[in-house]
Amino acid sequence: MDGVQNPISPAERRSFDRLINFTDAVVAIAITLQLLPLVDIKATDGESMWKLISDNSSQIFAFWLSFLILSVLWLKHNQVFNSMRAFDGTIFWLNSIWMALIVFLPWPTALYGSLNDGQLTESQGIGLFYWWTLALISGIGWLVAIHAWQKPELLEQSVLLERSENSGLKKYRGAGFVAAFLLIGLAAEFSPQLTPYLIIGIIPMDLLLRKRSGRKSRQIDVGDSI
């Protein structure tokens, strides 16, 4: 889009800023809720700190894993919204669903963290439930980016001016993360021994899908959401 965008009113700008602030507050609360299962962990008389950590390693791992993933989800959400100047009804409802799932995540995290090593091989859907919840969150975030990019009036003028016709593999990044979470969920249910390797595999996948061709730009991309 090469034309000049219609200006937005101060009320529209305040409304958009409040939506961002509200979303950030919801994510902050959700990340805090991830810690609640760990608060109830207490050492018994004579129990060493190392044994306490060992006995509760699954819950501790689930907390740090979800904390990291939530941080990345918020980062990508922030990048998408920083490229926007306003929102419409579709963005509002997609973002509301995204927030609801973010707040919901502590429950599957607590269930997943409560499994011991033996139960991980027979999780009866808990691993699938956790990873597919993450896939749904990532998918909704991807839809927000796709919708915003299809509505030039919602984007900052500078973003439109810097738009690149060829974004390389980056345009597949959102779909890549959704597929990765779905695959890890299936592995957690049917081949749990593969789950750690698939989790580590997200890192090289992300680096690969960051590659882009054409001149460097700061525009929003449908691949920027995970």
C-alpha positions as a printed NumPy array, in Angstrom:
array([[  0.   ,   0.   ,   0.   ],
       [  1.602,   3.234,  -1.179],
       [ -1.141,   5.678,  -0.313],
       [ -1.419,   7.745,   2.836],
       [ -3.476,   6.124,   5.571],
       [ -6.408,   7.835,   7.183],
       [ -5.433,   9.213,  10.59 ],
       [ -6.801,   7.512,  13.673],
       [ -8.492,   9.483,  16.416],
       [ -7.038,   9.957,  19.919],
       [ -9.836,   7.736,  21.23 ],
       [ -8.848,   4.932,  18.855],
       [ -5.203,   5.287,  19.883],
       [ -6.12 ,   5.171,  23.595],
       [ -8.312,   2.127,  22.989],
       [ -5.453,   0.309,  21.232],
       [ -2.992,   1.23 ,  23.995],
       [ -5.415,  -0.062,  26.63 ],
       [ -5.798,  -3.352,  24.751],
       [ -2.018,  -3.807,  24.757],
       [ -1.737,  -2.903,  28.454],
       [ -4.559,  -5.285,  29.362],
       [ -2.963,  -8.116,  27.379],
       [  0.413,  -7.542,  29.033],
       [ -1.238,  -7.649,  32.467],
       [ -2.973, -10.938,  31.647],
       [  0.305, -12.52 ,  30.488],
       [  2.074, -11.312,  33.64 ],
       [ -0.627, -12.912,  35.807],
       [ -0.489, -16.154,  33.812],
       [  3.281, -16.401,  34.203],
       [  2.914, -15.821,  37.955],
       [  0.285, -18.578,  38.189],
       [  2.793, -21.042,  36.753],
       [  4.673, -20.837,  40.065],
       [  1.738, -21.807,  42.314],
       [  2.299, -25.602,  42.189],
       [  5.865, -25.048,  43.409],
       [  4.725, -22.991,  46.399],
       [  3.21 , -26.084,  48.018],
       [  6.484, -28.033,  47.829],
       [  7.963, -28.316,  51.313],
       [ 10.92 , -30.232,  52.672],
       [ 10.319, -32.9  ,  55.316],
       [ 12.457, -33.193,  58.417],
       [ 15.988, -34.14 ,  57.502],
       [ 15.394, -33.955,  53.744],
       [ 18.203, -32.31 ,  51.823],
       [ 17.636, -29.572,  49.278],
       [ 19.016, -31.749,  46.506],
       [ 16.582, -34.567,  47.301],
       [ 13.706, -32.086,  47.443],
       [ 14.619, -30.806,  43.987],
       [ 15.086, -34.346,  42.669],
       [ 11.723, -35.514,  44.   ],
       [  9.961, -32.555,  42.385],
       [ 12.062, -32.255,  39.235],
       [  9.065, -32.77 ,  36.926],
       [  7.148, -29.834,  38.374],
       [ 10.244, -27.614,  38.383],
       [ 11.01 , -28.525,  34.764],
       [  7.395, -27.881,  33.705],
       [  7.513, -24.451,  35.372],
       [ 10.705, -23.335,  33.639],
       [  9.61 , -24.787,  30.307],
       [  6.258, -22.979,  30.425],
       [  7.907, -19.78 ,  31.654],
       [ 10.261, -19.839,  28.671],
       [  7.521, -20.631,  26.163],
       [  5.192, -17.963,  27.588],
       [  7.999, -15.424,  27.373],
       [  8.543, -16.256,  23.702],
       [  4.797, -16.164,  22.994],
       [  4.572, -12.714,  24.569],
       [  7.642, -11.537,  22.616],
       [  6.124, -12.53 ,  19.267],
       [  2.76 , -11.062,  20.282],
       [  4.548,  -7.831,  21.18 ],
       [  6.293,  -7.703,  17.793],
       [  2.985,  -8.117,  15.973],
       [  1.185,  -5.437,  17.991],
       [  4.129,  -3.03 ,  17.728],
       [  3.594,  -3.085,  13.972],
       [ -0.071,  -2.121,  14.374],
       [ -1.702,   1.215,  15.078],
       [ -5.31 ,   0.092,  15.651],
       [ -7.441,  -3.034,  15.955],
       [-10.787,  -4.262,  14.695],
       [-13.366,  -6.705,  16.018],
       [-11.571,  -9.747,  14.637],
       [ -8.295,  -8.77 ,  16.295],
       [-10.132,  -8.113,  19.563],
       [-11.798, -11.53 ,  19.694],
       [ -8.749, -13.444,  18.498],
       [ -6.666, -11.652,  21.112],
       [ -9.288, -12.423,  23.769],
       [ -9.142, -16.132,  22.917],
       [ -5.334, -15.943,  22.999],
       [ -5.446, -14.364,  26.488],
       [ -7.975, -16.927,  27.736],
       [ -5.7  , -19.77 ,  26.634],
       [ -2.678, -18.082,  28.217],
       [ -4.51 , -17.898,  31.566],
       [ -5.724, -21.487,  31.103],
       [ -2.187, -22.819,  30.529],
       [ -1.174, -23.104,  34.235],
       [ -3.641, -25.982,  34.664],
       [ -2.193, -28.279,  31.941],
       [  1.265, -27.18 ,  33.122],
       [  0.474, -28.36 ,  36.668],
       [ -0.907, -31.659,  35.352],
       [  2.125, -32.221,  33.146],
       [  4.509, -31.352,  35.968],
       [  2.79 , -33.761,  38.363],
       [  3.83 , -36.776,  36.276],
       [  6.839, -38.684,  37.511],
       [  9.275, -40.45 ,  35.191],
       [  7.281, -43.654,  35.23 ],
       [  3.986, -41.947,  34.513],
       [  5.422, -40.09 ,  31.518],
       [  5.277, -43.334,  29.55 ],
       [  1.557, -43.67 ,  30.342],
       [  0.402, -40.078,  30.636],
       [ -3.114, -40.916,  29.387],
       [ -3.413, -37.729,  27.383],
       [ -1.859, -35.235,  29.795],
       [  1.22 , -34.64 ,  27.627],
       [ -0.969, -34.342,  24.555],
       [ -3.243, -31.928,  26.416],
       [ -0.327, -29.683,  27.465],
       [  1.442, -29.474,  24.1  ],
       [ -1.731, -29.099,  22.069],
       [ -2.805, -26.259,  24.334],
       [  0.462, -24.562,  23.381],
       [ -0.222, -25.351,  19.711],
       [ -3.635, -23.696,  19.997],
       [ -2.147, -20.598,  21.658],
       [  0.485, -20.379,  18.951],
       [ -2.096, -20.907,  16.208],
       [ -4.335, -18.113,  17.505],
       [ -1.339, -15.771,  17.652],
       [ -0.53 , -16.699,  14.062],
       [ -4.104, -15.871,  12.998],
       [ -3.777, -12.438,  14.625],
       [ -0.667, -11.742,  12.527],
       [ -2.291, -13.022,   9.337],
       [ -5.413, -10.9  ,   9.826],
       [ -3.423,  -7.781,  10.674],
       [ -1.246,  -8.154,   7.58 ],
       [ -4.37 ,  -8.445,   5.415],
       [ -5.697,  -5.149,   6.825],
       [ -3.264,  -2.353,   5.864],
       [ -5.4  ,   0.197,   7.713],
       [ -4.466,  -1.514,  10.986],
       [ -0.71 ,  -1.239,  10.38 ],
       [  1.755,   1.555,  10.967],
       [  2.627,   3.513,   7.827],
       [  6.329,   2.804,   8.281],
       [  5.583,  -0.931,   8.286],
       [  3.788,  -0.671,   4.95 ],
       [  6.562,   1.402,   3.402],
       [  9.174,  -1.162,   4.431],
       [  7.214,  -4.151,   3.236],
       [  9.343,  -6.697,   1.412],
       [  7.94 ,  -8.765,  -1.408],
       [ 10.093, -11.743,  -0.515],
       [ 10.366, -12.712,   3.144],
       [ 12.06 , -16.068,   2.579],
       [ 11.357, -18.901,   5.008],
       [ 10.199, -16.538,   7.751],
       [  6.632, -16.569,   6.409],
       [  6.397, -20.24 ,   7.454],
       [  7.559, -19.628,  11.02 ],
       [  4.111, -19.417,  12.589],
       [  2.951, -22.625,  10.925],
       [  6.255, -24.259,  11.877],
       [  5.762, -23.692,  15.582],
       [  2.141, -24.858,  15.506],
       [  3.23 , -28.05 ,  13.732],
       [  6.122, -28.535,  16.178],
       [  3.852, -28.297,  19.238],
       [  1.352, -30.708,  17.652],
       [  4.151, -33.179,  16.885],
       [  5.626, -32.928,  20.396],
       [  2.154, -33.57 ,  21.821],
       [  1.841, -36.767,  19.795],
       [  5.318, -37.825,  20.863],
       [  4.519, -37.126,  24.532],
       [  1.531, -39.431,  24.234],
       [  2.891, -42.275,  22.114],
       [  6.71 , -41.99 ,  22.185],
       [  7.627, -39.942,  25.279],
       [ 11.306, -40.843,  24.959],
       [ 11.435, -38.637,  21.842],
       [  9.922, -35.58 ,  23.547],
       [ 13.195, -34.044,  24.88 ],
       [ 14.842, -34.315,  21.465],
       [ 11.869, -32.7  ,  19.716],
       [ 11.856, -29.868,  22.254],
       [ 15.549, -29.217,  21.594],
       [ 14.821, -29.446,  17.866],
       [ 12.666, -26.313,  18.075],
       [ 15.844, -24.225,  18.38 ],
       [ 17.412, -25.123,  15.002],
       [ 13.95 , -25.001,  13.402],
       [ 13.488, -21.456,  14.668],
       [ 16.93 , -20.413,  13.385],
       [ 16.196, -21.922,   9.982],
       [ 12.813, -20.221,   9.684],
       [ 14.317, -16.865,  10.622],
       [ 16.159, -16.779,   7.303],
       [ 14.789, -14.31 ,   4.834],
       [ 15.687, -13.024,   1.419],
       [ 15.43 ,  -9.523,   0.052],
       [ 16.383,  -6.365,   1.886],
       [ 16.176,  -6.272,   5.658],
       [ 13.039,  -4.681,   7.071],
       [ 11.056,  -4.346,  10.274],
       [  7.604,  -5.164,   8.946],
       [  5.102,  -7.522,  10.519],
       [  5.184, -10.994,   8.999],
       [  2.65 , -13.789,   9.229],
       [  5.603, -15.869,  10.4  ],
       [  6.362, -13.533,  13.302],
       [  3.729, -15.128,  15.516],
       [  4.178, -18.48 ,  17.267]])
